[in-house]
Amino acid sequence: MANKNKKFIYGIYDDADAVIHTVEKLRSQGVDVHDCYTPFPVHGLDRAMGIKRSNLTIGAFISGTIGCITAIVFQLYVMVGDWPMIIGGKPNWGYFPSFIPVTFELTILFTAFGIGILFFIRARMIHGKVEDLVDLRQTDDLFVVAVEEKEHRFDKEAVNRTLIAEGALEIREREYNK
């Protein structure tokens, strides 16, 4: 297997609106924008980049369902099977109204942990991974638009002209060995 080098062009901006206009202009020219790095969420950037809605909501629903089932089964096991109690003169199967708070809380707990774990798995954010920042200021006050040179007919000069015309403070190029 041969080493494949990936080349990127980075446009660095200080205005979120300029980033959105740049992404829209590059996409209208047929250029695929690899990613944008921003210090805070920029409303509309995902739509401008053409990113589809995440399927993490399905994972959240499944996690919540597992939490709900776990809570009901555990409470039935404890209150009916393992350690039956007569509370308020009600029979063992009359506990369901008192199961609601615990069931609700475990559903929320499993959903929160499940979506957190799924997000980290999906984003490939593992413990000990070293960040790869284009500019340290991208976590503070700068925005970065990353364009990957994928095709042999990639017009680097046209991309550079577009980045500069849309207000890039500077342009950087970097090559990665994968």
N, C-alpha and C positions, 0 to 999 in steps of 0.2 A: 504494500500500500504506500503510495507516494505522499509526501507531505504536501498539503494544500495550503497555500498562503492566501489569506483574506486581506484585502486592502480596503481601507475605509477613508472617507473624506468627512471631516467634522467641521461644521459651521458653528461658531460660538456667538451667541446673541445675548443682549441685555434686556430684551423686551419680549414678553410672551406673545403679544399680538403679531410681532414680526416672525416668530417661529411658526405660528399657525399659517400665516400668508406664505411663508417659504415652503412649508410642507404641501400646501394646496397647489402652489405653482410648480413644484417639482413633480408632483403626481400628475398634473395636467400635461406635463412634458413627457410623461411615460417613465419617469425615474422612480424606482422603488426606494422609499425611505426605510432604512433598516430600523432605526429607533430614535427617540428623542429623550434627552435626560434633562429633567427640570427639578428645581429645588422645592417646588410645591405643585400640587395638581393644577393643570391648566384646562379649564372648561372648553370642550370642543376639540381638543387636540387628538383624542382617540378617533373621533369621527373624521377629522381631516386626514389622519394617517390610514384610514380604512380598516381599523381594527374592529373585529366582530365582538359581539357581547360574550362575556366569559361564561363558561359552563360551571363555574364554582357554585352557582345557586343550586344546581342539582346535587352537588356534594353536600351543601349545607342542609338541604332537605333530607337526604339520606342519613346524615349524621344526627339530625334532630329526631328522625324516626327511630333510629337505633337507641337514642337516649330515652325516648318515650317508652319503647318496648322494654328496655332494661329496667326502668323505674317501676313499671307495672308488674313485671315478672318478679323483681326483687321484693316488692311490697307484698305481693300475694304469697310468695314463699315464706317470708318472715311472719306475716300476720295470720296466715291461714294454715300453713304447713308446719313450719319449724317451731313457732312459739305463739300458738293461738291465744288470743285474749278476748274477753268479752268487755267491750267498751260501751257504756251507756245502755246496756241490756240488748244490744243489737247482735245478730248472729255474725259468724265469721265472714260471710259474703256481703255484709252490709257496710264494708269499709270504704267503698269506692268514692264517696264524697270527700273523705279525709285523705284519699290518695292524690287529689288534684294538685295541691301545692308542691309536693315532692316530685310528681310527674312533670309539672311545668318547669321546675327548677332544673331537673336533670336533662330535660329536652333542651333548654337554653344552654346549659353547660356543655353538653355533647356537641351542639351546633357551633358554639364559639370555639372550642378546641378543635373540632373537625375542620372548620373552615380555615383556621389558622394553620394547622398542619398541612392541609391540601394546598394552601397558598404557597407555603414554603417549598413544598415538593414541586409544584407547578413552575415556580419562579427559579428553581434550582439554587435556592439560597440555603446552603448547608453550613454547618458550624466550621469555622476555620477558613472559609473561602476568602481570599484576598480581593478587595475591591479593585476594579480597573477603571480609574477615573481619567477622563480626557483632560480635565482641568479641575483643580481642587475647588475652585469657585463655583462649580456646577451644583454643589450641595448648599451653596450660600445665596448667590444672586445672579448666576449666569445660566443660560439655557444652551443645550447642545443638540444639533441635528446631525445624525449619523447616516451617511449614505454609503452602502457597500458597492464596490466595483465588481459586479457579478459577470457581466458579459464581456466578450472580447471587443464588441462594438460600443462599449461604454464611452460616452463623450465627457471626459473629465473637465475639459475647458468650459463646456456649456453649464455643467453643474457648478463650477467655481464662479462663473459669471452670475448665475442665478443667486447663489449664496451672497455674493457681494452686493448685487442689486437690491436684495431684500434686507440689507442692513447688518450683515455679519461683521462683528468686530475683528475677527480673525478666522483663518481657515487653516486646519491642520490635516496632515495625512499620516496614517499609521498602517503598518503591515503586521499581521499576526500569523504565526505559524501554527497550524492546527494539525 
